[in-house]
Amino acid sequence: MIRFLEILSFFLAWGYSFVFFLILKSFLPLRQKLIWKMIAFLVCGYLADSIIYSNDLAGLLGTMLFFFLYVLLFYRGTFMEKLSVLLVFYPALIAVNYLMLDMGGRIFRFVTQASYEDALYSQELMVISTGIHTLSLLLRLLFWIGAWLILRRFLSKISSHLNTRTWLIIDMLILASFVAIFTIIYFMPEDTAIVYPICGASVFSSFGCMYLAAYIYEAMQNAYRIQQMEAQRDYYKARTAEEERVRSIYHDLKNHLLVMESRQNTEETRRMAETLRSQIEDYEDYVHTGNDFLDIILKDKAAAAREKQIDFSAMVDFNGIDFIEPLDISTIFGNAIDNAIEASEKLPKDRRLVTVRAERVRDLLLIALENNILPGTQAAESTIKKDRFVHGFGIPNIKKAVEKYGGQCSVRQKDGTYQLKILLPVP
């Protein structure tokens, strides 16, 4: 009987570890190599089964440090995101593990009126002790399965879209729960049942913060959709007006050309030609990529480049490319072109050039952006707005958006030019 319960406990423990691993993996992506994923799962098994005792500072600190090192080593993401994993899940982990262990001990003493030491010398007590332990593992597994079913629709989307400032706010909120559960277990009173409500509150607070993060994400998405719809409305309104204006210009174009043909190359002829070019210049800024939202972005960036006397060229074919969310299109193209424009402003007018290319090549989407830079300028990975600025601003966000779709992002600086290349697998 004991052997059967031990085998059942083994599978329940690893089942619980798998669910906990699944929750963490949904919240923050694992490193991509298969060997890292396998090791991460095995290590998670020992982490998830941490035994938490009252007044055990070494156990509490050891579990916390082990948890944080585990996340740092096996998961991808920013330091703030990894810290958030610790602050959100550590209180829930130790609270549930402590409750199951302490409640199991209470049930054993209530049923048998004996201590665990007595069970070492009694086969019957040993069966009861093992059975209670197996039951506690089953309850723990059911709890985390329930948590996974409740949280799964929140987990995958919140970590990939919230910025550092938002995570900082959430971490400040969860810090109270983190400190409370750590302190109450370490300074445990004699009546350990007093800590049960605090353990429950810590679990509720941890899950509540995940719901809060998801709510913030949804609010951001809704605000962004409204902004996107307003931008599309303004874009189509402006485009309709431009087309009407250009049609009017084309209507008179024959008459202008006849007048110009009847004259020699005079100052008046040159002025007429320049007037015609300026009148249709705005219309030429419209790029037809096959993606309405990307058309808006390129139109806006082309106008910004023209104002700063930068030669802007876009050859983009997004026909059939519908797997990239508008927010990520804005992150990739908006940040990249903004960086290129800002770098080009530092150059003489004859060297101000920005080119954007994007096309599908078999099962890959290739995005390339190139611009000239000052000789000797070093590219940066962080946000730099002063003298050292070249392409730092937005690059981490671009890479994060690219990695979301399993793509690769690379930069190259050579012979006074800066190149950003992105490869995205097309589903």
Buried (B, 14 or more C-beta within 10 A) or exposed (E): EEEEBEEBBEEBBBBBBBBBBBBBBBBBBBBEEEEBBEBBBEBBBEBBBBEBEBEBEEBBEEBBEBBBEBBBEBBEBBEBBBBBBBBBBBBBBBBBBBBBBBBBBEBBEEEBEBEEEBBEEEEEBBBBBBBBBBBBBBBBBEBBBEBBEEBEEBBBBBBBBBEEEBBEEBBEBBEEBBEBBBEBBBEBEEEBEEBBEBBEBBBEBBBBBBEBBBEBBBEBBEEBEEEBEEBBEEBEEBBEEBEEBBEEBEEEBEEBEEEBEEEEEEEEBEEBBEEBEEBBEBBEBBBEBEBBBBBBBBBBBBEBBBEEEBBBEBEBBBEEBEEBBBBBBBBBBBBBBBBBBBBBEBBEEEBBBBBBBBBBEEEEBBBBBBBBBEEEBEBBEEEBEEEEBBBBBBBBBBBBBBBBBEBEBEBEBEEEEBBBBBBBEBE
